[in-house]
Amino acid sequence: MNSTVESANLPDNTYDCIVCADVLEHLPDPLSTLKRLRQAAKCDAAFIISLPNVAHLAVRTMLLFGRFPKMERGILDKTHLQFFTKDTAKNLLADAGLKPDRTLTTVVPLEDFGNGIFTKSMMGMQRLAVAALPRLFAMQWIFIAKPIPQ
């Protein structure tokens, strides 16, 4: 039987791990969905949530020039209904009763352009940039979170 995450029949206090990988930004009401998932999770469940970083340098640069294009994939994917910065993502988790234990980042997948020395060098520089200024250079935020005891 098919259903959406918003309409699925989820039993309470059942799941050990909830993964929302590239999901919440596509939903009209991600907070309600996270609250339902939290209800379905055990009290010590792990939540793994990835969200694109709308504050990435590429998006900021496009905004500076008055552009906010919808794209086939990536941060400005045309199917995204929600956009998150690190702070708004953390606020979403808190509002849903979740507390991040760890926050990880991803970088722009330049490997799509090949794996030569130039691409490898660019990937290395990108990782250094993310380490130095994650809010500006991270493509995605990945949160490992736990439910806050009620």
LUMSEKOL-91916 format. One record per residue (C-alpha): z negated, y, x negated; residue in three letters. Coordinates in Angstrom, 1 decimal, padded with zeros to 4 digits. Layout:
<recs>
+--------+--------+--------+--------+
|     pz |     py |     px | residu |
+--------+--------+--------+--------+
|      Z |      Y |      X |    Ala |
...
+--------+--------+--------+--------+
</recs>
This chain:
<recs>
+--------+--------+--------+--------+
|     pz |     py |     px | residu |
+--------+--------+--------+--------+
|  000.0 |  000.0 |  000.0 |    Met |
|  001.0 |  003.4 | -001.4 |    Asn |
| -001.1 |  006.5 | -001.1 |    Ser |
| -001.7 |  009.8 | -002.9 |    Thr |
| -004.8 |  010.5 | -004.9 |    Val |
| -005.9 |  012.9 | -002.2 |    Glu |
| -005.6 |  010.4 |  000.6 |    Ser |
| -006.6 |  007.1 | -001.1 |    Ala |
| -009.5 |  005.2 |  000.4 |    Asn |
| -011.9 |  005.2 | -002.5 |    Leu |
| -015.2 |  003.4 | -002.3 |    Pro |
| -018.3 |  005.3 | -003.5 |    Asp |
| -020.0 |  004.6 | -006.8 |    Asn |
| -017.4 |  002.0 | -007.9 |    Thr |
| -015.4 |  003.1 | -011.0 |    Tyr |
| -016.5 |  003.1 | -014.6 |    Asp |
| -013.6 |  005.3 | -015.8 |    Cys |
| -011.4 |  007.9 | -014.1 |    Ile |
| -008.2 |  009.0 | -015.8 |    Val |
| -006.4 |  012.2 | -014.7 |    Cys |
| -003.7 |  012.4 | -017.3 |    Ala |
| -001.2 |  015.2 | -016.3 |    Asp |
| -002.2 |  014.9 | -012.6 |    Val |
| -004.5 |  017.8 | -011.5 |    Leu |
| -002.0 |  020.6 | -012.2 |    Glu |
|  000.4 |  019.0 | -009.7 |    His |
| -002.1 |  019.1 | -006.8 |    Leu |
| -002.6 |  021.8 | -004.2 |    Pro |
| -006.4 |  021.4 | -004.4 |    Asp |
| -007.5 |  019.8 | -007.7 |    Pro |
| -011.2 |  020.7 | -007.1 |    Leu |
| -011.4 |  018.6 | -003.9 |    Ser |
| -009.7 |  015.7 | -005.5 |    Thr |
| -012.1 |  015.8 | -008.5 |    Leu |
| -015.0 |  015.9 | -006.1 |    Lys |
| -013.7 |  012.8 | -004.3 |    Arg |
| -013.1 |  011.0 | -007.6 |    Leu |
| -016.6 |  011.9 | -008.8 |    Arg |
| -018.0 |  010.4 | -005.6 |    Gln |
| -016.0 |  007.2 | -006.3 |    Ala |
| -017.3 |  007.0 | -009.9 |    Ala |
| -020.5 |  005.4 | -011.1 |    Lys |
| -023.2 |  007.8 | -012.2 |    Cys |
| -022.4 |  007.1 | -015.9 |    Asp |
| -018.6 |  007.0 | -015.5 |    Ala |
| -016.3 |  008.5 | -018.1 |    Ala |
| -013.7 |  011.0 | -016.9 |    Phe |
| -010.6 |  011.6 | -019.1 |    Ile |
| -008.8 |  014.7 | -017.9 |    Ile |
| -005.8 |  016.3 | -019.5 |    Ser |
| -004.5 |  019.7 | -018.5 |    Leu |
| -001.8 |  021.9 | -020.0 |    Pro |
| -002.9 |  025.1 | -021.7 |    Asn |
| -001.2 |  028.1 | -020.0 |    Val |
| -002.6 |  030.4 | -022.7 |    Ala |
| -000.4 |  028.7 | -025.4 |    His |
|  001.4 |  031.2 | -027.7 |    Leu |
|  004.8 |  030.3 | -026.3 |    Ala |
|  003.8 |  031.1 | -022.7 |    Val |
|  002.0 |  034.3 | -023.9 |    Arg |
|  005.2 |  035.4 | -025.7 |    Thr |
|  007.4 |  034.8 | -022.6 |    Met |
|  004.9 |  036.8 | -020.5 |    Leu |
|  005.1 |  039.6 | -023.0 |    Leu |
|  008.8 |  039.8 | -022.3 |    Phe |
|  008.4 |  039.5 | -018.6 |    Gly |
|  009.4 |  035.9 | -018.3 |    Arg |
|  007.5 |  033.0 | -016.6 |    Phe |
|  010.3 |  030.4 | -016.3 |    Pro |
|  009.9 |  027.1 | -014.5 |    Lys |
|  011.0 |  024.3 | -016.9 |    Met |
|  011.9 |  020.6 | -016.7 |    Glu |
|  008.7 |  019.6 | -018.6 |    Arg |
|  005.9 |  021.0 | -020.6 |    Gly |
|  003.3 |  023.7 | -019.8 |    Ile |
|  005.6 |  025.5 | -017.3 |    Leu |
|  006.9 |  022.3 | -015.7 |    Asp |
|  008.5 |  023.3 | -012.4 |    Lys |
|  006.3 |  020.8 | -010.5 |    Thr |
|  003.0 |  022.5 | -011.6 |    His |
|  001.1 |  024.1 | -008.8 |    Leu |
| -001.9 |  025.1 | -010.9 |    Gln |
| -002.2 |  026.6 | -014.4 |    Phe |
| -005.3 |  026.4 | -016.6 |    Phe |
| -006.8 |  028.0 | -019.7 |    Thr |
| -009.6 |  026.3 | -021.5 |    Lys |
| -012.2 |  028.3 | -019.6 |    Asp |
| -010.7 |  027.8 | -016.1 |    Thr |
| -010.3 |  024.1 | -016.8 |    Ala |
| -014.0 |  023.9 | -017.8 |    Lys |
| -014.9 |  025.8 | -014.7 |    Asn |
| -013.0 |  023.4 | -012.6 |    Leu |
| -014.9 |  020.5 | -014.2 |    Leu |
| -018.2 |  022.2 | -013.7 |    Ala |
| -017.4 |  023.0 | -010.0 |    Asp |
| -016.6 |  019.3 | -009.5 |    Ala |
| -020.0 |  018.3 | -011.0 |    Gly |
| -018.6 |  017.2 | -014.4 |    Leu |
| -019.8 |  018.1 | -017.9 |    Lys |
| -017.4 |  017.7 | -020.9 |    Pro |
| -018.8 |  015.7 | -023.8 |    Asp |
| -015.8 |  016.3 | -026.0 |    Arg |
| -012.7 |  018.5 | -025.8 |    Thr |
| -009.6 |  017.4 | -027.7 |    Leu |
| -006.2 |  019.1 | -028.0 |    Thr |
| -002.6 |  018.1 | -028.3 |    Thr |
|  000.3 |  019.9 | -030.0 |    Val |
|  003.9 |  020.4 | -029.0 |    Val |
|  005.7 |  017.1 | -029.6 |    Pro |
|  008.2 |  018.2 | -032.2 |    Leu |
|  009.0 |  014.6 | -032.9 |    Glu |
|  011.5 |  014.9 | -030.0 |    Asp |
|  013.7 |  016.8 | -032.4 |    Phe |
|  013.7 |  014.1 | -035.1 |    Gly |
|  011.3 |  012.9 | -037.8 |    Asn |
|  012.8 |  014.5 | -040.9 |    Gly |
|  010.8 |  016.4 | -043.5 |    Ile |
|  011.2 |  019.7 | -041.7 |    Phe |
|  009.8 |  018.3 | -038.4 |    Thr |
|  006.9 |  016.6 | -040.3 |    Lys |
|  006.1 |  019.9 | -042.1 |    Ser |
|  006.2 |  021.8 | -038.8 |    Met |
|  003.9 |  019.2 | -037.1 |    Met |
|  001.4 |  019.6 | -040.0 |    Gly |
|  001.5 |  023.4 | -039.7 |    Met |
|  001.0 |  023.1 | -036.0 |    Gln |
| -002.0 |  020.9 | -036.4 |    Arg |
| -003.5 |  023.4 | -038.8 |    Leu |
| -002.9 |  026.2 | -036.4 |    Ala |
| -004.5 |  024.3 | -033.5 |    Val |
| -007.5 |  023.6 | -035.7 |    Ala |
| -007.8 |  027.3 | -036.6 |    Ala |
| -007.0 |  028.8 | -033.1 |    Leu |
| -007.0 |  026.1 | -030.5 |    Pro |
| -006.9 |  028.5 | -027.5 |    Arg |
| -003.6 |  029.9 | -028.8 |    Leu |
| -001.9 |  026.9 | -030.2 |    Phe |
| -003.1 |  023.8 | -028.2 |    Ala |
| -000.5 |  022.5 | -025.8 |    Met |
| -003.0 |  020.6 | -023.7 |    Gln |
| -006.8 |  020.3 | -023.3 |    Trp |
| -008.1 |  016.7 | -023.1 |    Ile |
| -011.7 |  016.6 | -021.7 |    Phe |
| -013.9 |  013.5 | -022.0 |    Ile |
| -016.6 |  014.3 | -019.3 |    Ala |
| -019.5 |  012.7 | -017.5 |    Lys |
| -020.9 |  013.3 | -014.0 |    Pro |
| -023.7 |  015.8 | -013.9 |    Ile |
| -026.7 |  014.1 | -012.3 |    Pro |
| -027.2 |  015.3 | -008.8 |    Gln |
+--------+--------+--------+--------+
</recs>
